[in-house]
Amino acid sequence: MRVIVLGADGYLGWPTSLHLSARGHEVIAADNLIRRRWDVLCGTESLVPIASMKRRVARWKAVTGKEIKWERLDLTSLPDTTALITQYHPDAIVHFAEQRSAPYSMISGPHAVETQVNNVVGTLNLLFAMRESAPDAHLVKLGTMGEYGTPNIDIEEGFIEIEHNGRKDRLPFPKQPGSFYHLSKVHDSHNIMFTCRVWGLRATDLNQGVVYGSGTQGTDMHTELRTRFDYDDVWGTVLNRFCSQAAIGYPLTVYGQGGQTRGFLDIRDTVRCIELAMNNPADRGEYRVFNQFTEQFSIGELAERVKAARQSHGLETKIEHLPNPRAEQEAHYYNAKHQHLLDLGLQPHRLEDSLIDRVIGLVERYKRRIKPDLFTPRVDWRRGGKSGAFRTPSLQRRKVAVAPSTAR
């Protein structure tokens, strides 16, 4: 298939581009590179040095003989988005191109607005471009399990059967998002579902859990093919942060009681889930939801697993509980369904399959780049970002300068 991967410069977008190219698909990788600018605004950077997109695609061709086309695109421009879709007329569009950090969205008003504009307006522009130029294309959109929140009932895959006053219907599962970022994802889901119903588009909304891992088979082929690895308080996912803390003997920082339970998956399963959804497309007019995770853990359980992995090597690791900067339940019921992708053939990588050792091993090689002050949470859900810790984003149309520290 001809596939456009939007957000192809990101932690998940780049490995997905490589995975689909390796499987024989024609891949067009598009991004506006704003993720690199957000590092500058937040004083953060990838632990693993990452090459520029031009260097990445050139290296991929040199190593594999396969070509990935690279296009600079800002989805918040409807003319530019329509032009790209018209030019390539894709069979599938994989959409990662969103601001994906809950803490970033809670720093200040401008950060919340930027998140909503980037995510909601960008997705709306894409939907209009698809209607005009690629109405048969299959949209594979990365959502989040965070749309659901933590209800005191089982979480279904997108929809729930309701009986009320003697009548029954199948309705979208109730949403209880936990940040302005998660709210933007809920708005996306509603807009996509609406356009499938009204315009006959086809879409798969992948409500993904928390991703961990340092790379995939494709990114491991050369240093210039590596994907970013975030460990800090704004962009780092929790297990990657714990592994980074352990590698330098820093206490594992658990927010609050540590009873917060979420769905998790290996980055290698993310790229496989995208492929499975793409190869088994939704019907015209169909909006479907897959819950994309493989295991459930509490934050406290993850910390204990990292501690145990270090102890097996004779290394002592401490766990430290911090006041929770987030507004969330710290002890709750959590049981989410995730059967659809397993039915399509997903064979999950389990956390106990040496993943922790692998991630810690990678961190060990780059631990001189770790900035321990970035482990401490700088964003409070009730008060916003710590004064002086962040630059304010420009809400005008963005022209992105690539930070020298993250591109070669």
Disulfide bonds with the S-S distance in Angstrom:
none
